[in-house]
Amino acid sequence: MSETTALSLTRQAIVIALVVGGPMLVLSLVVGLVISIFQTTTQLNEQTLTFVPKIVAVAVAALIFGPFMLQTLLRFASGILGNLSGYLH
């Protein structure tokens, strides 16, 4: 395997990781920001108020974006495994 091939595979893996994890991370960020603004305006400092909505939001995002994430990962893995003999030379 040449250096350019290894760098290309690494770049693809990083992009896939960002695309797969991005929707859940962005949704968690938005929910956390909304809850923080709510806590600031009401001066309510309850720790469980920050975690429970984020967990629910991430679970909902996993249900909604799950097929897309699975399809993306399967496409990447099948591309890697399909070209495995080419990478070994």
PyMOL commands that set and color helices and strands:
alter all, ss='L'
color gray80, all
select helices_A, chain A and resi 3-42+48-82+84-88
alter helices_A, ss='H'
color red, helices_A
deselect
rebuild
show_as cartoon
